[in-house]
Amino acid sequence: MTAARSPRARSATAAASARSRPRPSARPLPQESAGPRLRLIARSAGARREIGWRATVVFCVLGSFAALVASVAIQSQRIALQEEADRLVEQTAEARDHNRDLRISVIQAESPEHVLEVARAQGLVEPGPIAVVPAVTSPTGADTAPSAPSPSEPSPSGSDPAPSTITPAAPDGAAR
């Protein structure tokens, strides 16, 4: 059997074995292996220049001026459209008033009093009382339908008699 090693002996052997093994070479970083190394070069005459603070101020002032001009243009369009809308609302109100006046004149023209007045002005007269004559009379008085009152008799209500329907008696005495 092997003897038990002390902890110090173990670490010494581990260090010796680590020294004797060849160390793996360091791998290059991914960005270094992708291509050649980049280096800085001096600016040439055709290279892009940075914008100075004065140019920045000029651009800001011009941008503000352009924004103000655009704002004024938009406001003038809005005012013109509002005037057009107000004009249309006014025209609509006038058209509604005119329509109302036309409706009133139509109602007045269709009223019975106005129709009678225009008819009298053109020479028309009201018709006289209408006499109702049954179409067929029965020889016996018991089977006949009641007849309308004659025009010479006054009606109980005091107005002119105007029967709504007339039912003539049949020749055999039965009503149709």
Residue, then its C-alpha position, 0 to 999 in steps of 0.5 A: m500500500t502507498a503511504a498517505r501524502s501530506p497536504r504540502a507534498r501534494s501541492a508541491t507535486a501539483a506545482a511540479s507537474a504544472r511546470s513540466r506540462p507545455r502551456p497552450s498558446a494564447r488565442p488571439l482576440p476575435q477582432e484581431s484575427a478578422g483582418p489587419r490592424l487599423r491605424l490612425i492617419a492624418r486628415s487630408a485636404g478633401a476629408r470631412r471637416e467638423i462644423g464649428w459653433r458659429a455654423t451651428v448657431v447660424f443653422c439654428v437661427l435659420g431653422s427657427f426662422a423657417a419654423l416661424v414662416a411655416s407656422v404663419a403659413i399654417q395659421s393663415q390657412r386655418i384662418a381662411l378655412q375658418e372664414e369659409a366655414d363661417r360663410l357656409v354657416e351663414q348661408t345655411a342659416e339664410a337658406r333655413d329661414h327662406n325654407r321656413d318662409l316658403r313652408i309658411s306660404v304653402i300652408q297659408a295657400e293650402s288653407p280652406e279660407h284662402v282657397l275659398e277666397v281665390a275661388r270667389a275672386q275667379g267667379l266660382v260659387e258654392p254649390g247648393p244643397i244636394a238631393v239624394v234620390p234612391a236608385v230603386t224604390s220598393p213597392t212595400g214600405a215595410d221592407t225599405a231601407p231608411s232614406a235620407p231626410s229631404p233637403s227641405e226638412p231641417s236636420p236635427s243638428g242644424s247643419d246640412p245633411a250629408p249621408s256618408t253612404i247610400t244603400p239602394a234597395a234591391p228590386d225584391g226588397a232586400a238590401r245589397 
